[in-house]
Amino acid sequence: MYQKLPCAQPIEKVALFNVGGSSLDAGDSILAELASGAIVASSPPSMFRIMVSMSKAGKFKAQLTQDSTTKDLTFNNDTNLAADSVYIFEMLVNEDDSIDFEQDQTDQTINVLIVQEILMGTQ
């Protein structure tokens, strides 16, 4: 007989639906503009699972800040995401990391942006 192991549930960090438009321009920090700001891991090290869809084709980046230094990390091999399509990405997050996101189009609508924290050892 197999023993059922306890399973940690993902922690929802961000849930945005149909937001932005004229208030979201190229290079804007998405979470700073449309939510309560950058996110951090609740129990690092962990992984963020990111589901995103945008109304216009464009690049989607994570802004990783650690010790007041910010690096842009472009998803999808630096290739535009197709408009109105859903993409899922994962990224590792450490203790001192804070994460925001940006995109490169003017008047962009974020159809959906969901970020879940997956605790290490449960993926």
Residue pairs with C-beta under 8 A, 6 or more apart in sequence:
7 122
8 119
8 122
10 49
10 116
10 117
10 118
11 42
11 116
11 117
11 119
12 114
12 115
12 116
12 117
13 39
13 48
13 115
13 116
13 117
14 31
14 35
14 39
14 113
14 114
14 115
15 113
15 114
16 30
16 34
16 35
16 110
16 112
16 113
16 114
17 111
17 112
18 109
18 110
18 111
18 112
19 34
19 109
19 110
20 30
20 33
20 34
20 107
20 108
20 109
20 110
21 107
21 108
21 109
22 107
23 33
23 34
24 30
24 33
24 34
24 103
24 107
24 108
24 109
24 110
25 106
25 107
25 108
26 103
26 104
26 105
26 106
26 108
27 102
27 104
28 102
28 103
29 38
29 63
29 100
29 101
29 102
30 100
30 101
30 102
30 103
30 110
30 113
31 37
31 38
31 39
31 100
31 101
32 38
32 100
34 110
37 100
38 63
38 65
38 98
38 99
38 100
39 48
39 98
39 99
39 100
39 115
40 93
40 97
40 98
40 99
41 48
41 93
41 94
41 95
41 97
41 117
42 117
43 117
43 119
44 93
44 94
44 95
44 97
45 92
45 93
45 94
45 95
45 120
46 92
46 93
46 117
46 118
46 119
46 120
47 90
47 91
47 92
47 93
47 117
47 118
47 120
47 123
48 90
48 91
48 93
48 99
48 115
48 116
48 117
48 118
49 88
49 89
49 90
49 115
49 116
49 117
49 118
50 62
50 75
50 88
50 89
50 90
50 91
50 101
50 113
50 114
50 115
51 86
51 87
51 88
51 112
51 113
51 114
51 115
52 60
52 81
52 86
52 87
52 89
52 101
52 110
52 112
52 113
52 114
53 84
53 85
53 86
53 87
53 110
53 111
53 112
53 113
54 60
54 81
54 83
54 84
54 103
54 105
54 108
54 109
54 110
54 111
55 83
55 84
55 108
55 109
55 110
55 111
56 83
56 105
56 107
56 108
56 109
57 80
57 81
57 82
57 83
57 105
58 80
58 81
58 103
58 104
58 105
58 108
59 74
59 75
59 76
59 78
59 79
59 80
59 81
59 103
59 104
60 74
60 75
60 76
60 81
60 87
60 101
60 102
60 103
61 72
61 73
61 74
61 75
61 101
61 102
61 103
61 104
62 72
62 73
62 75
62 91
62 99
62 100
62 101
63 70
63 71
63 72
63 73
63 99
63 100
63 101
63 102
64 70
64 71
64 72
64 73
64 97
64 98
64 99
65 71
65 97
65 98
65 99
65 100
66 94
66 96
66 97
66 98
67 96
72 102
73 91
75 81
75 87
75 89
76 87
76 89
81 87
84 111
86 112
90 118
91 99
93 99
93 117
99 115
101 113
103 110
